[in-house]
Amino acid sequence: MVARLRSSRTGKTALSWLLAAVVVSQVAVGPVQAQDIEPGPPGNGVVVTDTGLVLPVREAQDGGFRVTTTCWREGFVSSGTYLGGVDVVLDPGHGGSEPGAIGFNGLSEKELNLAVARMAATELRAHGYSVLLTRTTDVRMPVVVRSEIARAVDPYVFVSIHHNGGAVRRSSNPGTETYHQAGNPASVRLAGILYERIHSALSQYDIAWRVTGLRGANAVVRSRDGKDLYGILQYTPGLTSVITEAAYLSNPAEARLLADPGVQETEALAIAHGIIQYLTSESPGSGYNGTIITSRRLGSGSPRGCVDPPTGTGALPQGTLRHKDANPGGEMSAIEALASQGILRNTDCGPALFCPDGPVQRWVMAVWLVRILENDEPEPIQVSRFVDVDPSKWWAPYVERLAALGITQGCATSPTRYCPHGYVRRDQMATFLVRAFQLGGGLTSDYIDTVGNPHAVNIKTAINAGVVDECAVNPPRYCPHLPTTRAEAAALLHRAAITPTTNNQPPSAA
């Protein structure tokens, strides 16, 4: 829980994973209040150690990385999985010696936050998003380190997951609260969407809820300087950051409810789907209470008294697959071949995770295609031809280059959009392949489900070239509107790259 109140990527270094022992040296940081910390520079990715610690990289050095430890000290890491950027960072609040709120049934906020974060990450990854958790174990982590992790990987969304304590007023529905950055319209909108989603999801349960006047979406600023009170929000300028407080763990009825894994999953799905709604729509959200001004100073979340946990020393065995979740089937060789060439760099869905069954997003397709075709990194851009592509995102130059090569025209016009977070459908995949690899050849007969499809000619061409396959027989179907999975996309790109071409590019939009 957050304390109760009284009113008054660019520049990411392209680094691969490393295998060796972990060594962390510690440089002490003096006592400091959480709200008075001045965080360091944005950082350059994170390293996830083989014991699950997430450490922001301060500098790449020979043999490893100079990092920030979990207790905001300086350390050196020579092993782990490097991540240069992700779509979403989820922050399970509290941990270690800071348990947060504790229910009458012994359920601690720190364990509940982690359980919900893990479930939300699973759902987001199933939808094709890359996700990083600030902590994966029961470890204490000051707020400044959590924020540094988020800034180091430059996500679209940073959500700190909490559960509340202290409310006594009865209510017929949940006292869900969210907190957003003051003066950041994107953070405001995300907080409103998450409030709607979580409150609606929990309202199906008929229990004796507790509530305060802060139910809804709020900004809280300090009276002395006008800065956001909560460090998670204050220390992440330029990011879309939000704190969620789904329900009151201090209420016995709510504690019993929240102990149910099914209810935890309900909350997690609400958070995941709220994030997806924010990224894929213009929904304004609701439940806004405006700005609260407070003179309160926070006592929790600082590095004071924090003790860094032991780090593992066991190295992963040589030959371990880079993507530990890759399917053992025929797509495995394609995934690993592309990984070995650096094609998949920074497009993992999590530490050493490929998420083969998740749909491939359009920005990921742009990165993979440009790297395969040009074997080089495109130059940074200042502006994009697509209104929904942020030029500051590390992958934006790949989208721009894909358009310059004539491989994509975007997903819509008036205005011109690329839909970077949209999924690549099977019919669109055929067009990407035909244009990128100049596939050609005779035409095959129509499938019953591709008649009239604007990609039909390219589907025929890709089928005849032996690059794509039908999805069903009796009768033969192509399933043009199904999303292409990440594993399928890797296999198709690898296959197309080694297929002879005939310089034939039929027109259609992709």
Summary of the structure (lengths in Angstrom):
residues: 510
radius of gyration: 24.0
end to end distance: 45.3
largest distance: 74.4
contacts: 1780
relative contact order: 0.13
helix: 29%
strand: 18%
